Structures are given as C-alpha cells and as structure tokens.
C-alpha cells in the first residue's frame, strides 16, 4: 500500500469525528431555536417534540411587542 492510500482512511476518520463534534456543539442552538417556535405545551411536553407543529413565528412578534 502506498502512503496516500493509508492517509485517506485516517483523514476520513478525522473529518467524521470533527463533524460529529460540530453537530453535538450546535445541538443546543438548534434546540433553542426550535423551542422558540413551539407553543408552551409543546415546549414542556415529555417526550420532547423535535419539530414544532405548527411553527409559531408569532412568538417573536410577541417578544418585541412586550418590550
């Protein structure tokens, strides 16, 4: 085997680990954003809902009206 063919699996593994770490690091931001689009009952439900149904964009309008 040549040196290049040995580097490819190592590089693929390195990037796979980096992508996995990035996904774990971004998960809380995804959760905050998705939760901001939920109604209160959906946000507090057990088990949690990963996608709001329906997305309630009016939560942002309400936020700026109360300030």
C-alpha positions as CSV (number, residue, x, y, z in Angstrom):
1,X,0.0,0.0,0.0
2,X,1.2,3.4,-0.7
3,X,1.4,6.2,1.8
4,X,-1.5,8.1,0.1
5,X,-3.9,5.1,0.4
6,X,-3.1,4.9,4.2
7,X,-3.8,8.6,4.7
8,X,-7.3,8.6,3.2
9,X,-8.9,6.4,5.9
10,X,-7.2,8.4,8.6
11,X,-8.3,11.7,7.1
12,X,-11.9,10.4,6.6
13,X,-12.0,9.3,10.3
14,X,-10.6,12.7,11.4
15,X,-13.3,14.6,9.5
16,X,-16.0,12.3,10.6
17,X,-15.1,12.9,14.3
18,X,-14.9,16.7,13.6
19,X,-18.3,16.7,12.0
20,X,-19.8,14.7,14.9
21,X,-18.3,17.1,17.5
22,X,-19.7,20.1,15.5
23,X,-23.1,18.6,15.5
24,X,-23.0,18.0,19.2
25,X,-21.8,21.6,19.8
26,X,-24.6,23.0,17.6
27,X,-27.4,20.9,19.1
28,X,-28.2,23.3,21.9
29,X,-28.6,26.2,19.5
30,X,-30.9,24.1,17.3
31,X,-32.9,23.2,20.3
32,X,-33.2,26.8,21.5
33,X,-34.4,27.9,18.0
34,X,-36.9,25.1,17.6
35,X,-38.2,25.6,21.1
36,X,-38.8,29.3,20.4
37,X,-41.2,28.3,17.6
38,X,-43.3,26.0,19.8
39,X,-46.3,26.7,21.9
40,X,-45.8,26.3,25.7
41,X,-47.4,22.9,25.8
42,X,-45.2,21.6,23.1
43,X,-42.1,23.0,24.7
44,X,-42.8,21.3,28.0
45,X,-44.0,18.0,26.6
46,X,-42.4,14.7,27.6
47,X,-41.1,13.1,25.5
48,X,-39.9,16.3,23.7
49,X,-41.0,17.1,20.2
50,X,-38.1,17.8,17.8
51,X,-40.1,19.8,15.3
52,X,-42.8,22.3,16.2
53,X,-46.2,21.5,14.7
54,X,-47.2,24.2,13.7
55,X,-44.3,26.6,13.8
56,X,-45.4,29.6,15.8
57,X,-43.5,32.6,14.3
58,X,-45.8,34.9,16.3
59,X,-43.7,34.2,19.4
60,X,-41.1,36.6,18.0
61,X,-43.6,39.3,17.3
62,X,-44.9,38.9,20.9
63,X,-41.4,39.2,22.3
64,X,-40.9,42.6,20.6
65,X,-44.3,43.9,21.5
66,X,-43.8,43.4,25.2
67,X,-40.6,45.3,25.4
